[in-house]
Structure formats: structure tokens, C-alpha cells
Amino acid sequence: MEMTSPTKGIQNEHWTEIIEPKTSVFDLKLKDVWRYRDLLMLLVRRDFVATYKQTILGPIWFFLQPILTTITYVIIFANIAQISTDGLPPVLFYLAGTTMWNYFSECLNRTATVFKDNAAVFGKVYFPRLVMPLSIVLSNLVKLGIQMILFIAFWIFYLTKSGSNIHPNSTIALLPALILLMGGLGLGFGMIISALTTKYRDLVFLLTFGIQLLMYATPVIYPLSKIGPKYKWLILSNPMTSIIETFRYSFLGSGTFSWAYLGYSAAFTLVVLAFGTVIFNKVEKSFMDTV
């Protein structure tokens, strides 16, 4: 009677998932992420529903946040500080900057704590860990879409108003690329910080302060044209600068547009995204020992 080895029997079985203890950090398992796309969409829906399920105003908060922020900027920076808006209506100028900045900062903030916030889930269920930060970036697209509707409403109002000095142009077609670059930057930086915070918890406390400082190093509340040559290079080294300036130039006709600066932002995004993904892939194998 022929005996079958247990090991041989296991090898002949067809498993849907093989969890290996040692893999290369460059093995990003993107095919696995695609296979779990249904889970990705489920997480996107969960993020949207869970955030506003027990609130009084619900998704209306998506409108209120940029409106209240814009009003504050108009009062403080336009009226009190008398900071130039390049001849544009202050409401439209600040709303354009905050709409784009909010998407980037939300992606960065939430991705930066993905290991800490989801440690319980990661410790019990297997799925490609990249699915979680990707779901954050995609769920924030919903919020961006709602805020873009608000911006477009104000934009159309001022566009039809005589003497508003708004001149949109064909570079509006670059909007999807700008959103992709912002999402990539937020995702890349967020994964790097998330990997670091598994060992260094105090980085989380510096995150909010750091993002606030970065906003002031980005032309959100001031135009790039008013920055002197002494500091202009420093502002231009920020990859978010050309993204926001291109957005303003596209819809409002005022701002700085350069293919070279935009190309720099794209190259910077690719490097940060690749670096962040590799670090995230490395840390996710052992982060449960430190979280």
C-alpha cells in the first residue's frame, strides 16, 4: 500500500493565498492589491459613512470647513494684513488654495497614522497592507469632489460678474494630473511617517505642527508673485507650490505656470511615493512587535 507524505499532499493543494515570512522589500504585491479591490472600495465607503454617520449636519461639514476657513483668511490676511491676492476676488483666491491644500493635508494626516489606527485589524486579518492607505486617499477624493463643487459654484458666480478679472484657460485639463500629484505626495509622505511612528511615537505630535508650517511655505494665503527672489527658490522647492499655482492659473488666469516646475513636482512625487511604498512594505512585516 502506497503511503502519501503529508508534505507532498500540501504541495499538491491549490491555495488562494500564500503568506511568506521573507520577501523582498521591492516586492510590492500590486497584483494582490488589485485582487482585493472589493475590500478597497468597502473601506472607502466605511471611511465616508463612519466619519459623518452620527453628526447633525453630515456631509454639509464638507462645505462648512472651506467656507469658514476662507472667511477667516479674508478677514485676517486680506482685510487686516492687506496681503495681495493678485487682483483676484479674495474669496475665490483663498477658496482655491484651501480646496487643494485640504486634500493633500487630509491624505497626509490620516495615512501617517495608518499603522497605529488599524493595529487591531492588522493583527487579526490578512490582506495587502497597501490597501489601507490607498483607501484613505480614495475616500478623501469624495470630500475633494464636494469641495470642488463649492469652488465651482463661486467660480461661476464671479465669472459671470463684470470686472472680476478672472480668465480661465485650457490648462484646466491638467486638473486630474494635479489631483493625482497631490494624492501621491500625501500617500508617499504619509507612509514614510507611518513607518517611522511605529518606533517613534512622538512624531505624531509633531505632524499637525509640521503640516501647518508647510502650509505657510506653500502659496495658499499669498501669491507666489509677491515673494522676493531671496526666498522664492525656497518656496518653489516645495512640490505643492507649482500644483496650487497651476490650479489658480488654470481657473482664475492669475498665478505662475511652468512646465519645468510642474515636472519637478511630478518627479518629486514619484520619488517620494516609491520610497514611501518600499519603507511601508518593509515595516508592515514586523510592525506588530513595536506598535
Phi, psi and omega per residue, in radians:
M1 nan 2.235 -3.073
E2 -1.446 2.256 3.127
M3 -1.671 2.415 3.124
T4 -1.793 2.201 -3.134
S5 -1.193 2.390 3.102
P6 -1.008 -0.641 -3.134
T7 -1.152 -0.704 3.127
K8 -1.130 -0.661 3.119
G9 -1.116 -0.678 3.125
I10 -1.150 -0.701 -3.117
Q11 -1.143 -0.513 -3.116
N12 -1.416 -0.188 -3.139
E13 -1.397 2.661 3.128
H14 -1.830 1.912 -3.116
W15 -1.654 2.516 3.092
T16 -1.385 -0.405 -3.122
E17 -2.540 2.315 3.079
I18 -2.108 2.001 3.141
I19 -1.653 2.025 -3.074
E20 -1.811 2.439 -3.104
P21 -1.281 -0.478 -3.077
K22 -2.309 2.073 3.070
T23 -2.409 2.810 3.137
S24 -1.235 2.546 3.116
V25 -1.174 -0.308 3.132
F26 -1.547 -0.068 3.061
D27 -1.495 1.646 -3.015
L28 -1.450 -0.159 3.106
K29 0.939 0.815 -3.128
L30 -1.166 -0.497 3.078
K31 -1.123 -0.652 3.106
D32 -1.157 -0.664 3.104
V33 -1.071 -0.728 3.120
W34 -1.148 -0.668 3.114
R35 -1.116 -0.514 -3.127
Y36 -1.711 0.471 -3.110
R37 -1.124 -0.500 3.084
D38 -1.146 -0.696 3.069
L39 -1.131 -0.671 3.117
L40 -1.027 -0.824 3.129
M41 -1.162 -0.599 3.101
L42 -1.148 -0.685 3.108
L43 -1.193 -0.629 3.088
V44 -1.084 -0.798 3.124
R45 -1.130 -0.693 3.137
R46 -1.091 -0.769 -3.130
D47 -1.059 -0.749 -3.100
F48 -1.193 -0.788 -3.082
V49 -1.250 -0.776 -3.055
A50 -1.154 -0.572 -3.086
T51 -1.139 -0.687 -3.007
Y52 -2.113 0.257 -3.087
K53 -1.122 -0.703 -3.061
Q54 -1.924 0.551 3.069
T55 -1.822 2.739 -3.109
I56 -1.291 -0.783 -3.060
L57 -1.610 -0.276 3.100
G58 1.074 -2.380 -3.098
P59 -1.108 -0.167 3.106
I60 -1.070 -0.435 3.087
W61 -1.034 -0.502 3.094
F62 -1.064 -0.578 3.102
F63 -1.438 -0.719 -3.054
L64 -1.128 -0.695 -3.080
Q65 -1.019 -0.961 3.130
P66 -1.163 -0.550 3.124
I67 -1.138 -0.839 -3.140
L68 -1.137 -0.689 3.108
T69 -1.121 -0.749 -3.140
T70 -1.124 -0.747 3.108
I71 -1.047 -0.738 3.113
T72 -1.075 -0.780 -3.138
Y73 -1.133 -0.686 3.138
V74 -1.095 -0.764 -3.114
I75 -1.179 -0.837 -3.020
I76 -1.396 -0.909 -2.989
F77 -1.533 -0.636 -3.115
A78 -1.470 -0.772 -3.057
N79 -1.550 -0.821 -3.079
I80 -1.441 -0.936 -3.095
A81 -1.398 -0.270 3.122
Q82 1.004 0.720 3.098
I83 -1.390 2.333 -3.076
S84 -1.137 2.580 3.030
T85 -2.096 0.459 3.122
D86 1.015 0.602 3.107
G87 1.344 0.095 3.135
L88 -1.574 2.718 3.034
P89 -1.021 2.216 -3.081
P90 -0.960 -0.686 -3.134
V91 -1.035 -0.804 -3.110
L92 -1.231 -0.659 3.137
F93 -1.083 -0.876 -3.101
Y94 -1.278 -0.595 3.134
L95 -1.149 -0.639 3.094
A96 -1.104 -0.771 -3.126
G97 -1.191 -0.780 -3.091
T98 -1.233 -0.583 3.123
T99 -1.063 -0.799 -3.140
M100 -1.273 -0.730 -3.100
W101 -1.147 -0.659 -3.117
N102 -1.047 -0.680 3.140
Y103 -1.133 -0.808 3.128
F104 -1.082 -0.834 -3.079
S105 -1.169 -0.630 3.103
E106 -1.142 -0.766 3.105
C107 -1.066 -0.771 -3.116
L108 -1.185 -0.823 -3.099
N109 -1.037 -0.835 -3.041
R110 -1.374 -0.589 3.101
T111 -1.228 -0.529 -3.088
A112 -1.171 -0.311 3.139
T113 -2.061 0.396 -3.028
V114 -1.149 -0.629 3.119
F115 -1.195 -0.788 -3.105
K116 -1.182 -0.731 -3.075
D117 -1.269 -0.432 -3.047
N118 -2.086 0.405 -3.108
A119 -1.039 -0.685 -3.105
A120 -1.128 -0.709 -3.141
V121 -1.231 -0.769 -3.124
F122 -1.085 -0.547 -3.101
G123 -1.377 -0.181 -3.061
K124 -2.014 -0.585 -3.011
V125 -2.182 2.436 3.073
Y126 -1.640 2.336 2.912
F127 -2.864 2.769 3.132
P128 -0.987 2.122 -3.030
R129 -1.127 -0.410 3.114
L130 -1.105 -0.364 3.140
V131 -1.042 -0.662 -3.063
M132 -1.155 -0.927 3.097
P133 -1.140 -0.562 3.091
L134 -1.123 -0.647 3.122
S135 -1.146 -0.569 3.115
I136 -1.154 -0.794 3.133
V137 -1.090 -0.731 -3.123
L138 -1.233 -0.690 3.135
S139 -1.156 -0.555 3.092
N140 -1.226 -0.329 3.064
L141 -1.119 -0.562 3.100
V142 -1.101 -0.806 3.122
K143 -1.112 -0.730 3.112
L144 -1.087 -0.713 3.137
G145 -1.068 -0.729 3.128
I146 -1.157 -0.736 3.134
Q147 -1.222 -0.514 3.065
M148 -1.173 -0.611 3.077
I149 -1.062 -0.735 3.101
L150 -1.099 -0.787 3.134
F151 -1.093 -0.767 -3.138
I152 -1.085 -0.638 3.127
A153 -1.089 -0.828 3.102
F154 -1.153 -0.665 -3.122
W155 -1.081 -0.783 3.122
I156 -1.138 -0.674 3.124
F157 -1.046 -0.863 -3.121
Y158 -1.287 -0.468 3.141
L159 -1.175 -0.614 3.135
T160 -1.521 -0.112 -3.136
K161 -1.547 2.287 -3.099
S162 -1.211 2.458 3.087
G163 1.347 0.312 -3.098
S164 -1.463 -0.214 3.066
N165 1.069 0.701 3.114
I166 -1.935 2.224 -3.081
H167 -2.345 1.476 3.100
P168 -1.169 2.757 -3.102
N169 -2.527 -3.096 -3.001
S170 -1.191 -0.252 3.139
T171 -1.237 -0.034 3.007
I172 -0.994 -0.484 3.133
A173 -1.095 -0.262 3.131
L174 -1.441 -0.047 -3.081
L175 -0.951 -0.831 3.105
P176 -1.018 -0.659 3.116
A177 -1.159 -0.680 3.124
L178 -1.115 -0.743 3.116
I179 -1.124 -0.709 3.120
L180 -1.097 -0.717 3.131
L181 -1.157 -0.735 3.118
M182 -1.118 -0.769 3.106
G183 -1.098 -0.700 3.111
G184 -1.138 -0.717 3.112
L185 -1.126 -0.828 3.130
G186 -1.090 -0.702 3.128
L187 -1.173 -0.803 -3.120
G188 -1.109 -0.908 3.119
F189 -1.101 -0.678 -3.133
G190 -1.099 -0.732 3.138
M191 -1.185 -0.617 3.089
I192 -1.123 -0.839 -3.134
I193 -1.156 -0.680 3.121
S194 -1.075 -0.700 3.104
A195 -1.143 -0.650 -3.133
L196 -1.264 -0.601 -3.079
T197 -1.286 -0.164 3.044
T198 -1.162 -0.450 3.104
K199 -1.924 -0.584 -3.069
Y200 -2.028 1.542 -3.035
R201 -1.128 -0.512 -3.050
D202 -1.199 -0.222 3.085
L203 -1.117 -0.471 3.122
V204 -1.094 -0.674 -3.124
F205 -1.212 -0.469 3.133
L206 -1.468 -0.240 -3.022
L207 -1.100 -0.897 -3.114
T208 -1.059 -0.757 3.121
F209 -1.119 -0.718 -3.126
G210 -1.148 -0.705 3.124
I211 -1.155 -0.645 3.110
Q212 -1.119 -0.742 3.097
L213 -1.123 -0.685 3.135
L214 -1.115 -0.580 3.116
M215 -1.113 -0.677 3.123
Y216 -1.275 -0.300 3.043
A217 -1.604 0.168 3.114
T218 -2.165 2.433 -3.098
P219 -1.257 1.159 3.084
V220 -1.579 -0.733 -3.095
I221 -1.900 0.084 3.100
Y222 -2.607 2.676 3.109
P223 -1.454 2.594 3.134
L224 -1.122 -0.489 -3.099
S225 -1.120 -0.356 -3.108
K226 -1.627 0.036 3.115
I227 -1.539 2.256 3.136
G228 -1.187 2.781 -3.107
P229 -1.076 -0.390 -3.120
K230 -1.137 -0.627 -3.090
Y231 -1.991 -0.063 -3.067
K232 -1.098 -0.662 -3.141
W233 -1.093 -0.592 -3.133
L234 -1.206 -0.732 3.112
I235 -1.165 -0.677 -3.139
L236 -1.216 -0.397 3.104
S237 -1.254 -0.269 3.061
N238 -1.360 2.058 -3.080
P239 -1.115 -0.347 3.110
M240 -1.325 -0.322 -3.097
T241 -1.059 -0.935 -3.092
S242 -1.167 -0.491 3.127
I243 -1.164 -0.856 -3.127
I244 -1.218 -0.688 3.112
E245 -1.132 -0.684 3.101
T246 -1.141 -0.686 3.115
F247 -1.082 -0.810 3.126
R248 -1.119 -0.737 -3.131
Y249 -1.101 -0.666 -3.087
S250 -1.161 -0.833 -3.036
F251 -1.582 -0.550 -3.011
L252 -1.911 -0.287 3.133
G253 1.372 0.124 3.125
S254 -2.263 2.228 -3.109
G255 2.590 -3.069 -3.130
T256 -1.909 2.090 3.090
F257 -2.092 2.242 3.132
S258 -2.592 2.248 3.085
W259 -1.121 -0.551 3.134
A260 -1.157 -0.809 3.134
Y261 -1.153 -0.696 3.125
L262 -1.184 -0.640 3.066
G263 -1.126 -0.661 3.068
Y264 -1.078 -0.752 3.120
S265 -1.102 -0.686 3.131
A266 -1.147 -0.778 3.127
A267 -1.134 -0.726 3.115
F268 -1.076 -0.735 3.137
T269 -1.093 -0.762 -3.139
L270 -1.091 -0.722 3.141
V271 -1.153 -0.838 -3.125
V272 -1.116 -0.719 -3.133
L273 -1.135 -0.752 3.119
A274 -1.152 -0.782 -3.138
F275 -1.113 -0.774 -3.137
G276 -1.135 -0.675 -3.139
T277 -1.161 -0.715 3.123
V278 -1.120 -0.789 3.127
I279 -1.122 -0.761 3.119
F280 -1.045 -0.761 -3.133
N281 -1.107 -0.594 3.138
K282 -1.305 -0.776 -3.044
V283 -1.272 -0.568 -3.055
E284 -1.123 -0.279 3.127
K285 -1.328 -0.410 -3.052
S286 -2.351 0.176 -3.025
F287 -1.183 -0.414 -3.134
M288 -1.124 -0.329 3.114
D289 -1.369 -0.293 -3.065
T290 -2.066 -0.407 -3.112
V291 -1.232 nan nan
